[in-house]
Amino acid sequence: MDQLTLGDVTVTRVKEFCGSVEMPPSQFFPDSPDGSWDEHRHWLAPDFWDAEADECRSAIQSWLLRSEGRTILVDTGVGNHKERPYAPVWSRLDTNYLDNLAAAGVRPEDVDIVINTHLHIDHVGWNTRLDGRTWVPTFPNATYLMPRRDFEFWDPANENETVFGRGNQNVFEDSVTPVHQAGRAHLWDGTHRIDKNLRLDLAPGHTPGSSVLSLESGGDRALFVGDLLHSPLQIVEPGTNSCFCEDPAEARATRHRLLGRTAEDNALVFPAHFAGRGAAEVERNGSKFAIREWAGLSRIS
């Protein structure tokens, strides 16, 4: 089992997918500094960058937390059997995600809380599953914590313009609305305290409602940052955004602020999509940051 213990909280990695996202760094991270990928090739490749094919590599995974007797799932990946006409790499998947969750000792009905750090296609997919022809909550006993700002932004009825174009098509309808209609969604804003160990805070920029989960237990600290970081290049080059950031300036400011906090607190950073060891400790390096040490998790690639 790929697991860490932080104070009174256990953190387990649950994999859905790991591999190429079929995008070169120049497309995924269009403002990355010239030459930066080659400069850091010795540790970006092969886990985070297939240098030969020039394609970014990513993990789709959930972080499974056990805290104060509750089972908490942070982000739910892409999901199976979902029509994604404008994101073909994620369309109509058939993965063994629920088997991987079971290997961690958790059945869907055991999950108490689902946290969607934001409502992009690859963070809400397993919110629901097909029951016949109907999408129903995968985790029938869970409260799904969703940022209200993202709920309102991605609701198709509000017709918001987005840098994602039509990339999130069908996501609200098949992975968000069924949970809300079932009365399982809790829409929060600002700050939401889960228990003595865990707190959600807004961290906007990537999306209007992007959020981070802070863990403080005993002497241990961690921050689950969703898509604040897609690649560890963004740690050493924190001004680099992905092409999916709705507010680029705000995304950069949020990244600088939270990386600074993790460096000061000696906190582990758990992004949603890092392959390899999955998480890292960060330290300051002048006006930028560096990876002090990778987490003690198994390497996946």
Secondary structure, DSSP 8 states (H G I E B T S, - for coil): --EEEETTEEEEEEEEEEEE-S--HHHHSTTS-TTHHHHTHHHHTTTTEETTTTEEEEEEEEEEEEETTEEEEE---S-SS---TT-GGGTT----HHHHHHHTT--GGG--EEE-SS-STTTSGGGEEEETTEEEESSTT-EEEEEHHHHHHH-GGG----TTTTTTTTHIIIIIHHHHHTT-EEEE-SEEE-SSSEEEEE--SSSTT-EEEEEEETTEEEEEEETT-SSTHHHHSTT---TT-SSHHHHHHHHHHHHHHHHHHT-EEEESS--BTS-EEEEEETTEEEEEEE-SS--B-
